[in-house]
Amino acid sequence: MKRTHLPLNALRVFDAAARHLSFTRAADELAVTPAAVGQQIRALEDLLGVVLFRRTAKGLELTDEAQAGLEPLRAGFLQFEDAVQAMQAGQSAHVYTIAAPRDFFAAWLAPRLAAFRAANPEVRVMLVDGDSTDFTEANLDLAVRLAEGPGDLEGALLGEAKVVTVGQGEWIAWPGDPNPGGEPGVEPLLHVGDAGQALAAAAAGMGRARVPQILAQGWQDLGRIAALGDVEASRRAYWLVAPLPQWRQKKVKALVAHLTGA
């Protein structure tokens, strides 16, 4: 019989009925009706082509065929329990693999991860650079992405979808804001690789940049820039994202709650 065809629920019912030698007590343990237990046992007998229980004047008895399979079945269930515990131990491990843009990590994520580790000294963090890293290839737990939404992943918004102007003078362009002046045919005098470089250039007096507010606020909190300028609504914001299986992990829920203040 193929593994995909194993009647695991019926075998679980059989194990309970064999321990109690009573469909009623097995039903109480499994929180179902005695009739449901009887249906599962009959279906299992039909599938296996053997009789598992006999009714006698003293009650239920196991047949020889049932006795022959009972111990290996219970050993299998113990192995299932060990497997589940191993998987749960992996989920509750304190190692996080996170992908985040370097500029966001430096300005916002790093101090918050430091606070999380201070409260949870056993935590270890592996940081992967980039905002488009594949979850499966990199074995990620979480990623931070500058996007219009979480897409087909589970996600939590970090801050508001707003941008703020920092610095003075000519506009500084970066991939998230390639034409900050908005004038057709007018190229900014300085192009940089990301919002962090745009902030650094503005702080050095090389011009002004329009960057995510949460990033600029992080720089201001760290004392790297003195003042923030005009605030505008934006279509994109930083999102903390993960596929649903990762999102459901206890360790991921704990970190998400810390980072979002939930």
N, C-alpha and C positions, 0 to 999 in steps of 0.2 A: 504493500500500500504506500502510495506517495505521501510525503510529509504534508503536502498541501491538502490531502484528503483525510488526514487524521481527524477523527471525531473528538477533539479535545474536550469540548463541553460535556459530551456524553460520558467520556472517560472520567471526568471530574465527578459527575453524578454517580457513576458506578463506584468510585472509590468511597464516596460518602455513604452510599447505601451498604457497601460491604463492611465498613467500619461499624455502622450502627445496626446492621441486619434489620433495618426498618426503613421503608420508604417515607414514613411520616417524620421520623427523627432526621433523616437525611434532608427532607424538604425544609424542616425548621433551620437546619444549619445553612442551607443554601438560599434561604429566603424565597422559596418557590412553593407551589402546591404539591401535595403527594401525587396528584394526577400527572403533573408535569414530570416528576421523577419517574413515574411508571412509563410515560411516553418515551423519555430518553433511554431508559433501560431496554424497552422493546425495540426501539430503533437501532440501538447498539447490537442487540442480539440478532436482528435481521441482517445487519451489515456484516457481522462476524460469522454468522451461520452457526452459532452455538447458543445453548441455554446457559444463563449466568446464575439464576436463582431458582430454587425450588421452594414451594410452599409446603410446610409440614404442620403437624399439630402443634409443634412448639414455636412455629413462626417461620421466618425465612432462613434458608441455608444456601451457602455457596456451592455450586457444582464444582467438579474436579477441574473443568476447563477454566472456570473463574479463578479458582485457587492457583492454577498454574500461571496465570498472567498477573495476579495481584501484586506480588512483590516487585517484579520488574517495573510495573506501572508506578508504584509508589516511589521506587528509586528514581524513575524518570521525573516525577513531580518534584522531588528534592533537587534534582539537577536544574529544573526550570526555576525553582526558587533561588538557587545559587546564581543562575544567569541573570535574573531580574535584579538581585542585589548588586551584582557586578556592574550592571548598566546604571543602576541608581547611584552607585558609588562614583562612577564616571561623571554623572551629571552634577553631583554635589562636590566634585573636586574644585579646588580653589585656583585653578589655572585658567586665565582668560586670554584668548587670542583675539585681538581687536585690530581692525583696519581703519585708519583715519588719515585724512590729509595732514601733512606735516604742520602747516600753518595753524590749523585748528587744534591739533594736539598741543602745540607750544603755548598758544594763547588761552585756551579754554579747558581742554580735556586733562592736561597734565596735572594742574593743581587739584582738580576734583578726584582724579585717580589717586593722587597722593593722600587726600583726605580719606578716601575709601580704604586704602591700605593701612592707614594709621589706625582706623577702627577695626580692621581685619588683617592683622599682621601676617597671617598664613597665606594671604593672596599673592599670587605671582601673575605678572602681566607680560604677554608677548605682543609687541606692537608691529603691525605690518603697514608699510607705507602704501598710500593710494586710496582713492575713493571709488574704484571700480573693481576691486579684487574679488575673484570668484570665491564664494563661500566654501564650496566643496574642495577646490584645489588647495586653498590655504587653510582648510580646517578651522574656519572662523567661528567665533561665538557671536560677535557683534561687528557692525561697521558703522562708520559715520559718513554720510554722503550729503553733499550740497545738491539738492534736487527740489523739484516741485511737489514731491510727495514720496511716500515709501514704495510706490509702484506695486509689484506683486508680492512684496515682503511685508511682514509685520513691522510697525514702526512707531516711534514716539518723537514728537517735535521738540527740538532743543532751541529754546528762545522763540522769537517772533520772526516772521518773514519780512524783515526790514533791512534796508541798507542805510549807511550813514556816510557823509562826506568827511574826509580827514585831510588836513593840510591846506595849502593855498597855492595858487598859480596854475600852471598848465595841467591838463588832465593826464593822469597815469592810467594806462589801459592794462587789463589782465584778462585771461580767458573768460572769467565770469562776467566781465563788463568790458567788452572789446571796443566799444565806441561810447565812452562815458559822456562826451560832449554833445552827442546826438546830432551833430552837424554833418550832413552828407558830404562826402569827399574830403573831409578834414581829418587827417590822421593825427592821433596823439603823438607827442614827441617822445614818450617813453612807454615801452611795452615790457611787462614783466610776466613771470610764470604763474603766479598765484596771488591770492589776496594777502598773504603774509608778506610777500615781497612788495606788493603795492603799499602796504602799511609802512614797511621799513623805508621805502623810498620817500613817502610823504613825511614821515618823521624826520628824515634827513634833510628836508627842505627841497626835495626835487620836484615837488608839485603836489597836486591833490588827487585823491583816489576815492572812489565810491565802493565801499566794502560792506560785507554783512555786519550788521550792528553788533551781534553777539561776539564777533571776532574783535571789532574795534573796542568794545567794552572790556574784553579780556586784556587787551593791550593797555588800556587806561588803568585798569585795576593793578596791572603789574608795573605801572609808572613809566611805560614806554612812550606814551603820548599824553599830552596835557588836556586837550579839549576835543570834543566831537562837534561836527557841524550839523547840517540839515539832515533830517531823517525822512526816508521815503519808503513806501510800500514796495515789496518785491515779490516776484512769483516764486523765487527759490529760497529755501532755508536749509539749515542743517538738520538732518534726520538721523536718529539712531535706529538702525534696521537690522533685521535677521529673519531667516525663514522660520516658519511656525514651530518646527521641532526645537530649534535653539531657543526661540522666544519663550517657550514653555518651561525651560529648565529653571530650577530653583536659583542656581547661581546667577543666571542671566537676569531673572526677575529682580534679584537683590541689587545688582549693579544698575539696572535701568531705573529702579526706584530711587537710588542714590543720585543718579545723574539728572533725573527729572524733578527731584524734590517731591515725588509721589509718596 
